[in-house]
Amino acid sequence: MLRTDISNEAYHSSPELSRSTASALLKTSPAHVKYSMDNPSPKTSALIMGGCFHTAVLEPEKLDYEFGEKPNEIDGNGPRTNAYKESLAGIEAEYPERQWLNSSEYNTCMEMAASALDHPVVSAYLAEVDSIIEGTGFFECEGAECKVRPDYFLPGADVVMDLKSTQDASKKGFAKSVRQFGYDFQACWYMEGLRRLGHSPKQFIFVAVEKKPPYNIGVYTLRGADIERHREDMRRACQLWTQCVSNKVWPGYSESVEILDLSNNFNRLSISDIARKFEVSRTYVYKIIEAYQLEVRQMGRKQTIDMADFANAMRWYNENERDVA
């Protein structure tokens, strides 16, 4: 079950495999992941703004405790002066639990939050009394100890809601962000994790809020098939994590010589289509594939080969046949 007694800091510092780390394992390499774990980057203003925005929408009662707005002046001194910096350091030391943003950044977060709270879908879901906000769950997958922390989960409706700040919340713009940042993989990770915790989520909703006025909002969901197709990716990431943790070996890229694929799928045809295009039998096509070890790539339910590769191999085969004759 999801727990609400774990802070955001405690969640991020716990050793279990998160969605972001799992995604990095697949997109980069275990060596990159291990380096990032051993050399964590300091929090940027963008990350702090994201946290402030989330808190303002989902847990406004914690806002003043967790975040602070830097004053524009202190005793008449501006931010570039040493006097201001020394005074600010004193204020920060007095409130060590707070993360600080300048006035412009803080006000942007408040405007974004106000826009989100004014949206009918968001306000309707947040009004539900049985919701779980920032709940943490731990589960096992392929031998890996994993964790999940959805922004908002409504067990009664089986709905997961995730807030995203973005440059472009239009349908086309946010679809690009989903592909670029792997949000579809995130949806799969969260929903599969919740299932393993005994829940039955049915819908994943993104609330995309633009970072600039008028702070427009797009609310989107994904097709079930676009989420479920990442279950195999999730299993692969968990298997890789388990191997690295168990063996204490975090490999980089290839440890052997590999072929770079510079072709594209537009030049590939199925076995039947190749046979028709070159006016040969399927048996002949398979003979050429075997003789020259042509790469056969699965695309959907079809086996495909590159047209140029086949044309060259067929030419070599025919020339060889004439030489032998």
C-alpha positions in Angstrom: 0.0 0.0 0.0 1.0 3.6 -0.4 2.5 5.3 2.6 2.1 9.0 3.4 4.6 9.2 6.3 7.7 9.4 4.0 9.0 12.8 3.0 10.1 13.7 -0.5 13.7 13.9 0.6 13.6 10.5 2.3 12.0 9.0 -0.8 14.7 10.4 -3.1 17.5 9.3 -0.8 16.2 5.7 -0.4 18.2 3.1 -2.3 15.4 1.4 -4.2 15.1 1.7 -8.0 13.0 4.7 -9.2 11.4 5.3 -12.5 13.9 8.0 -13.5 16.9 5.7 -12.7 15.3 2.8 -14.6 14.7 5.1 -17.6 18.4 6.2 -17.4 19.6 2.6 -17.4 17.8 2.0 -20.7 18.7 5.4 -22.4 22.3 5.7 -21.3 24.3 3.0 -19.5 24.7 1.5 -16.0 28.1 3.3 -15.9 26.4 6.6 -16.3 23.8 5.7 -13.7 26.4 4.7 -11.2 28.4 7.9 -11.7 25.3 10.0 -11.2 24.5 8.1 -7.9 28.0 8.6 -6.6 28.2 12.2 -7.8 24.7 13.8 -7.3 24.2 17.1 -8.9 23.1 20.1 -6.8 19.5 21.2 -7.1 18.9 23.7 -9.8 16.4 26.5 -9.7 14.2 24.6 -12.2 14.0 21.6 -9.9 13.2 23.8 -6.9 10.5 25.5 -8.9 9.0 22.2 -9.9 8.9 21.2 -6.2 7.4 24.5 -5.2 4.7 24.3 -7.9 3.8 20.7 -6.9 3.5 21.7 -3.2 1.4 24.8 -4.0 -1.1 22.6 -5.9 -1.1 19.4 -3.9 0.0 20.3 -0.4 -0.4 24.1 0.1 -0.3 23.7 3.9 3.4 22.8 3.6 4.4 25.6 1.3 5.6 28.2 3.8 7.6 25.5 5.7 9.3 24.0 2.6 9.8 27.0 0.4 10.8 30.6 0.8 10.8 33.8 -1.4 14.1 35.7 -1.4 13.5 39.4 -0.7 14.3 41.8 -3.4 16.2 44.0 -1.0 17.6 43.6 2.6 18.1 46.8 4.5 18.3 48.7 1.2 20.9 46.3 -0.3 20.3 44.5 -3.6 21.0 40.8 -4.4 24.4 41.6 -6.0 25.9 43.2 -2.9 27.9 41.4 -0.3 25.7 42.8 2.5 22.6 41.3 0.9 24.4 37.9 0.4 25.5 37.8 4.1 22.1 38.7 5.4 20.4 36.1 3.1 22.8 33.5 4.4 21.7 34.3 7.9 18.0 34.0 6.9 18.7 30.6 5.2 20.5 29.4 8.3 17.6 30.3 10.4 15.2 28.3 8.2 17.4 25.3 7.0 14.3 23.3 5.9 13.3 25.8 3.3 14.3 25.9 -0.4 14.7 29.4 -1.7 13.6 31.1 -4.9 13.9 34.6 -6.1 10.7 36.7 -6.4 10.2 36.1 -10.1 10.6 32.3 -9.8 8.4 32.1 -6.7 5.6 34.2 -8.3 5.7 32.1 -11.4 5.1 29.0 -9.3 2.2 30.7 -7.6 0.7 31.7 -10.9 1.1 28.2 -12.3 -0.5 26.7 -9.2 -3.4 29.1 -9.4 -4.0 28.2 -13.0 -3.9 24.5 -12.2 -6.3 24.8 -9.3 -8.7 26.7 -11.4 -9.0 23.9 -14.0 -12.3 22.0 -13.6 -10.6 18.5 -13.9 -7.9 19.3 -11.3 -10.3 21.0 -8.9 -12.8 18.1 -9.1 -10.2 15.4 -8.4 -8.6 17.4 -5.6 -11.9 17.8 -3.9 -12.2 14.0 -3.4 -11.6 13.1 0.3 -10.2 9.6 -0.2 -7.2 10.7 -2.4 -3.6 9.8 -1.6 -1.2 12.7 -2.2 2.5 12.1 -2.6 2.1 8.5 -1.4 5.2 6.3 -1.5 5.2 2.6 -2.3 7.9 -0.1 -2.4 7.5 -3.2 -4.6 9.6 -5.9 -6.3 10.1 -6.5 -10.0 12.5 -9.0 -11.6 14.4 -9.3 -8.3 14.8 -5.5 -8.0 13.6 -3.5 -5.0 11.7 -0.6 -6.6 9.8 2.5 -5.5 7.0 4.7 -6.8 5.6 8.0 -5.6 2.7 9.3 -7.7 1.7 12.9 -7.3 -1.9 12.0 -6.7 -3.8 8.8 -6.6 -7.6 8.4 -6.2 -8.2 4.7 -5.3 -12.0 5.0 -5.6 -11.8 6.1 -9.2 -8.5 4.2 -9.9 -7.0 7.4 -11.4 -3.4 8.5 -11.2 -2.7 12.2 -11.8 0.7 13.7 -12.5 1.6 17.4 -12.6 4.0 18.6 -15.3 5.4 22.0 -15.9 6.2 22.5 -19.6 6.9 25.1 -22.3 4.1 23.9 -24.5 0.9 22.4 -23.1 -0.8 22.1 -26.4 -1.8 18.6 -27.6 1.0 18.5 -30.2 3.5 20.2 -27.9 3.0 17.9 -24.9 2.9 14.8 -27.1 6.4 15.8 -28.1 7.4 16.1 -24.4 6.0 12.7 -23.7 8.2 11.1 -26.3 11.2 13.3 -25.4 11.2 12.7 -21.6 9.7 9.2 -21.5 6.5 10.1 -19.7 4.8 7.0 -21.3 7.4 4.9 -19.5 6.7 6.8 -16.3 3.0 6.0 -16.7 3.8 2.3 -17.1 6.1 2.3 -14.1 3.6 4.0 -11.8 0.6 1.9 -12.9 2.5 -1.4 -12.7 4.0 -0.5 -9.4 0.5 0.3 -8.0 -0.8 -3.0 -9.2 2.0 -4.8 -7.4 1.0 -2.9 -4.3 -2.5 -4.2 -4.5 -4.2 -1.3 -6.3 -6.0 -1.4 -9.7 -5.2 1.9 -11.5 -7.1 2.3 -14.7 -6.2 5.7 -16.0 -3.1 7.9 -15.9 -3.8 11.7 -16.3 -1.1 14.3 -17.1 -1.8 17.9 -16.0 0.5 20.0 -18.2 0.9 23.6 -17.1 2.8 26.1 -19.1 5.6 28.1 -17.4 4.8 31.4 -19.0 1.6 33.6 -19.1 -1.2 32.9 -19.5 -0.1 29.6 -17.9 -2.4 27.5 -20.1 -3.2 24.0 -19.1 -3.7 20.8 -21.1 -5.1 17.6 -19.4 -4.2 14.4 -21.2 -4.3 10.7 -20.9 -2.6 7.9 -22.9 -4.0 4.9 -24.7 -3.6 1.7 -22.8 -1.5 0.1 -25.5 1.0 3.0 -25.4 1.5 2.4 -21.7 1.5 -1.4 -21.7 4.1 -1.6 -24.4 6.6 -0.4 -21.9 6.1 -3.3 -19.5 8.9 -5.2 -21.2 11.1 -2.1 -21.0 10.4 -2.0 -17.3 11.3 -5.6 -16.8 14.5 -5.1 -18.7 15.5 -2.2 -16.6 14.8 -4.1 -13.4 16.7 -7.1 -14.6 19.7 -4.9 -15.5 19.6 -3.1 -12.1 19.5 -6.5 -10.3 22.5 -7.7 -12.2 24.5 -4.6 -11.5 23.7 -4.5 -7.8 24.3 -8.2 -7.4 27.6 -8.3 -9.4 28.7 -4.8 -8.4 29.6 -4.3 -12.1 28.2 -1.3 -13.9 29.1 -1.6 -17.6 29.3 1.1 -20.2 28.5 0.5 -23.8 29.5 -2.5 -25.9 32.3 -4.7 -24.9 32.7 -6.1 -28.4 32.7 -4.9 -32.0 29.2 -4.0 -33.2 27.8 -2.9 -36.5 26.5 0.7 -36.7 23.1 0.8 -38.4 23.0 3.8 -40.7 20.0 2.7 -42.7 16.4 3.6 -41.9 13.2 1.5 -41.9 11.9 3.2 -45.1 14.4 1.0 -47.1 13.3 -2.2 -45.5 10.7 -4.6 -47.0 9.2 -7.9 -45.9 10.5 -11.1 -47.4 7.4 -11.4 -49.6 7.7 -7.8 -50.8 11.4 -8.3 -51.6 10.5 -11.4 -53.6 7.9 -9.5 -55.6 10.0 -6.4 -56.2 13.0 -8.4 -57.5 10.8 -11.0 -59.2 12.3 -14.0 -57.4 11.0 -16.7 -55.1 10.9 -16.5 -51.4 13.1 -19.6 -51.3 15.7 -17.6 -53.3 15.4 -14.7 -50.9 16.1 -16.9 -48.0 19.1 -18.4 -49.8 20.6 -15.0 -50.3 20.0 -14.1 -46.7 21.8 -17.2 -45.5 24.6 -16.9 -48.0 25.5 -13.3 -47.1 24.2 -13.2 -43.5 21.9 -10.3 -44.2 20.3 -8.7 -41.2 16.7 -9.7 -40.7 14.8 -7.2 -38.5 11.4 -7.9 -37.0 8.9 -5.1 -37.7 5.5 -5.9 -36.2 4.7 -9.4 -37.4 6.9 -9.2 -40.5 10.6 -10.1 -41.0 12.2 -7.4 -43.1 15.6 -6.8 -44.9 17.2 -3.8 -46.4 16.5 -3.5 -50.1 20.0 -2.1 -50.9 21.7 -4.9 -48.9 19.6 -7.5 -50.8 20.3 -6.0 -54.2 24.1 -6.1 -53.6 24.0 -9.6 -52.2 21.9 -10.8 -55.1 24.4 -9.2 -57.5 27.3 -10.8 -55.8 25.5 -14.2 -55.7 24.7 -14.1 -59.4 28.3 -13.0 -60.4 29.6 -15.8 -58.3 27.3 -18.3 -60.1 28.5 -17.0 -63.5 32.1 -17.3 -62.5 31.6 -20.9 -61.3 29.8 -21.8 -64.6 
